[in-house]
């Protein structure tokens, strides 16, 4: 509160440019803490996750000669924002990615899916006065273990969902996810789908720009690794 009061007084007395010079520590930020909650399993499909059925599902009889188990593709989105100008993006719940066999038009065609799991990542920034100015949290949600006729371990509903966004006056936070092409971590006969998500966020003030990218990898066996 004292820092904010100092900012407001400086704006009225000196104007924007001199204010930036006089109160530079307010706008000078650095990463203060990182917290990762490694595992959280939902016993049932969570209402947080959008499990809308696919509009078109291929029947098992149609897939005999067309599906390539070891060629893994992403049926979902590849790039999306989940925080924009300090606000969670509402459409995030329908923005998900998959690592599923080529020839499958919908994740529902596969079976033996796990319940959704998540990892929560929290990042906090402080300014030159030691005041927390950016404190945000996002959740990696995913469902793994999908199989076709008992073969493979695939992924669906890989999503980044903002769960907390606290940003001080004078700061702007944006965050996005870029999903790289899926890979096969297993064999031709028994594939394991894997996805790398590159999470990038930017923080801006009138005197400083900061940017950070965190790669996170998840696979069809439910393993998650921050690269």
N, C-alpha and C positions, 0 to 999 in steps of 0.2 A: 504493500500500500504506500509506503514512504517513497519507493522508487517511482511508482506511478504518479504520485503527487508532484515529485520533482520534475518528471517529464512534462506534465501539464503546465506547470509554472514556467518552465523553460520555453515551451511553445509560445505562450502568450507574451513573454518578454523579448525573446530573441528572434522568433520566426524559425522556419524549418531549417535553413542552412546553418545558421549559427548554433541552433539547438543541437544539430547533429554533431557539431564540433565540441560543444560544451558538455553534452551528455553522451559522449561516445561509448562509455562503458555499458550503458543501457542496451545499446544495439550491437554490442560485440559479444557473440555467443560461442559456446563450446559444448561438446558432448560431455555430459556429466555422469550418466549411468545407463547401463543396459541390463535388462532383466528378461530371461526366457523361461517360460513355464513349459517344460518339456512334453508333458502328456496330459491329455484330457479326453476321455472317451465318453461318448454319448451312448446311453443304454438303448435309446430309441432315436429315430431320426429327429433331430432338433428342429424346432420351428425357425431357428436362425438360418438354416440352410434351405435353399429353394430346390426341392426335389420335384419340380414340375415334370410330368412324364413327357417323353419326346413326342413330337408331332407325328413322326413316322418311325415305326419299329419294324425291322425286317424279321420275318418268321424264320425259325431254325431251318425249315426245309429249303428256303431260298438261299441259304448261306453256304451250302455244301461246296460249290465250285468257285466261289468268289472271295472268300475270306482268306487273308494271309496272316496267320497268327503271329509271325515274327516281324511283320512290317507294321510298326506301331505309329499311329497318327493322333493328332489332336483334333477332336471334333468341335471344340469350343473356341473361346476367344484367345487371342495371342497378346494383346496389349489393352490395358484399361487403367483408368484412374480410380483410386478408391478414397482419396482425400483431395479435395479441390478448394483452395482458398479457405482453409481452416474448417471445412465442412465435410462430413462423410458423404460419399456419393451414394445416392439411394439405389441406383441400379446395380450396385455391386453384388447383391444376392443372386441375380440372374446371370452374372458374368463368371462362368467357370470353365475350366479346361479339362481335357481327358488325355489319357494315354491308353488307347484302345486299338484293337486290330483293324487293319485296313480292310474295308468291305463291310464293316459294321456301321450302321447309320445311327445307332442309338445305344447308349450305355445299358439300357434296360434289357437288351438282347443277352447280355452276359448274366451269370449267376454267381452265387456264393460271395456276394459283396459283404464286407465288414460293415459294422456301424460306423458312422462318421467319427473321425478323431481330429484333434486340433493341437497346434502349438501356438502359444501366445508370446509375442515379442513387444517389449516396451522400451522406448528410448526417451531420455530426458536431457534437456539442454538448459544450462544456466548462462546468465549474462555476466558482465563485468562486476556487477554489484553482488553476485552470488545468489541472485533471485532466479527461480525456475521460470523460464519464459516459454518453453515448448515441452510438453509432456504428452506423448501419444503412444497408442497401443494398437497393434493389429493382430489378427488371428489368421493363421494358415489352417484352413479346414480341408479335409480330404477324405475320400472313401477308397479303400484299396482291396485287393484280393479277388477282383472279378475274374471269372473263368468262363471259357467256352468249351463245353463238353469235357470239363475236368482239366483243361490245359490252360497254362498261362496264369499270370498274376498282373492285373491291369489296374488302372486308376481312373476315377471319375470325380467330378465336383471338387476339383482342386481350386480353391478360392482364397483370396486375400480380403478379409473383412475388417474394417476399422471398428474398434470397440471403445476407444477413448481418444478424444482430441481436445486438449487444453492448450490454448495459444494466447500469449499476452498481447496487449495492444502494441501495434507497431511491427508485428511479426506476421509473416504469411507462410503457411505450410502447404505444400502439395506433395502427393505421393501417388506412385503408379506401379503397376506390375507388368513385366514383359516375360512372356512364357516362351522358352526356347523349344525347338523341335524335340519331340520325345525320342528316347533311346531305348534299346533293348539290352538289359543287363543280364539276361539269361541266355538260353540257347535257342536254336531254331525250333526245336521240338517243344520246349517249355520256356517261353519268353517271360521276362519280368519288365514291365513298363517303368520308365523313369522320366521325371520332368524336372527341369531346372527353372525356377522362378527368380528373376532378377528384380528385386524391390528397390526402387529409387525414390528418394525424397529430396526436396529442396526447401531451404529456409531462407527467407529474404527479409532484410530491413532496408532502411534508406541508405545505410552505409556498408552493408555486407551481404554477400551471397554465399550460402553453404550448400553443398550437395553430397549425398552419400548413397552408395549402392551396396546392397547386401544380397548375395546369391544364396538361395535355399533350394536344396534338392530333396525330392521325395520319390519313393518308389512303390511298386505294387505289393511289396511285402510289409509296407507300413513304416519303413525306415525313413527318418528325416535327418538331414545334415546341413548345417550352415557352413558354406564354403568359405 
